[in-house]
Amino acid sequence: MYNKLCIIGHLVKDIQISTLPSGSIVGNSSIASTHTYKTQTGDKKDETCFLEFCLFGKRVSKLEQYLKKGTRVILEGRLVHETWTSSDATKRSKHSLNVDDIKFV
């Protein structure tokens, strides 16, 4: 089964590019998406969701010049759940997005 997530938001930081031992290029960053709503008292509230994402392949180095902090983008991809054991032996986990497609807004 395949999941697909589409998120619109602003980049929280510049993309960080690295090379895997296999030679593949990977770019990592985070996106912030804000939802504004009214409370029962009529006050406006903002609810911001932060999500880390990664891009793979040759296009990463081409996109690096455009993927700067604050850039508004639409990301589409697969939501993944990562787990690991930290240095103090506690189990940690997080969700991130493996990006298949990126569009500039």
N, C-alpha and C positions, 0 to 999 in steps of 0.2 A: 504494500500500500504506500502511496506517495502523498505527502502533505505539501501544500503550497501556501506561502504567506506573501502578502503584498503590504508594504509599509511606506508611508510618505512622511518625510521629516527632514531635519537638518543634520549634517555631519557634526559630531561632537568634537572630533579632532582630525587632523590630516591623516591620510592613509599611510600606514607603515608597511613597507614592502620587505619581504625576506625570501630567501630561496631554500626550499626543502632539500634534504639529502638526495632525493631522486632527481633534482634539477628543476622541478616545477617552481613557478613563481606564485607566491601567495601575498595578498594584501589584506590587512586587518584594520578595522576602524569601528566606530560606534555611531549609531543614529539615535536621535531624540525625536519622538513624536508626541505632540501635545493635544489633548482633548479638553476643550473648554465647555463647561456646563453651568447651569444655574441651580443653586440650592433651593430648598423650599422657602427660604427667607428672601430669595431673589438675588442673593450675592453670586457673583461670578467666581468660579473655581477652575483652576487649571490642574490637570492630571497628566503628568509627563511620564512616558515610558522610554527607557533607555535599553537598547539592544545592540550587542556586539555582532559584527558580521565579518565574513571573509569572502574574498574573490580569488579565483584561481585562473591561471593561464597567462598567455602572452598579452592579453588585453589590459592586464593590471598595469604594466609599465606605461602603456599608452594613456590610460585613464588617470595616472598619478598627477599629471599637470592640471587636471580639472577637479579632482577630489580633494578639496581644501576645507578646512573647518568652516562651518556655516553654510556650505553649499546645500541647496535644497534638492533632494533626489527622491525617486521612486525606486524601491528595491523589491525584486521578486525573487523568491527562492524557497529553499527547503529549511524548515525549522529543525534544528538538531539539539539533542540533550547530551551534554558532555559531563563526565564524572571523573574525578581524580582524588588522590590522597595527598593532602598538604604535608608540609615538612613537620608539623606537629601531630601527624598521624590521624587527623580528622578527615572524614570524607566530605568532599565539596562537589558541587554541581552547578551548572548554569545552562541556560538556553542561548543559542546563537543562531544566526542565519547564514546558510551557505548560499550565496547569491548566484542566480542563473542569469538575471537580466537587470540592467540598471538604466534608468532614464533620468535626464536632467529636467528640472521644472523651471 
